[in-house]
Amino acid sequence: MEDVLALYEKPLSVEEPVVCVDEKSVSLQEEVREPVPLQPGQVGRRDSEYKRCGTANVFCGVEPKAGVHFTAVTPTRAAHELAGFLKSLADFYPQAQTIHLVMDNLNTHRRKALVDRYGEPEGQAVWQRFTLHYTPKHGSWLNQAEIEIGLLAPQCLGKRRLGDISRLSAEVLAWNQEVNHQGTRIQWKFDRAKAREKFRYSPLIMRSKN
């Protein structure tokens, strides 16, 4: 936790951007009957019945202090899909000395995902672009990408039914472009001092135990 919080306390840096990454599963649903649209003086209506069309995944990334957002809609959250998303992040920051990457400790969030997809030389080269900061067990709330997902869900998806991955991709892309145009930043307030007060520990005690 202290490692991630110390990272968030660093000033915005072009040479060492801080990017948080997470994923969201989305249920694809199709209308069985056409909804009744909104009319002046009349509430819109839709039938409770719908057709299940499987699921899809949305990778979400954000550089919180810069207000730069990244999304990618994929059929699954499998390792090779993640590898493609990570490579797109590396390509976005060609001049960065290192990209500080905050993720949870999922078994696919490893160097192997990139090597399996792109081969040893290229996969290793992409992996070396990142400095990894894994959130602790039961500490996924430390990942600011969860806040981005919290914005994506109501602002983009809402209660609408999206029945196929192509439409989902178009909607997510439109949302991504809009938040990047607005430069939507995340104002993170929880720092190490507040953590030590809330959880009642001292870094001196932690070092003595180690």
Buried (B, 14 or more C-beta within 10 A) or exposed (E): BEEBBEBBEEEEBEEBBBBBBBBBEBEBBEBEEEEEEEEEEEEEEBEEEBEEBEBBBBBBBBBBBBBBBBBBBBEEBEBBBBBBBBBEBBEBBEEBEBBBBBBBEBEBBBBBBBBBBBEEEEBEBBBEBBEBBBBEEEEBEBBBBBBBBEBBEEEBBEEEBBBEBEBBBEBBBEBBEEBBEEEBBBEBEEEBEEBBEEEEEEEEEEEEEE
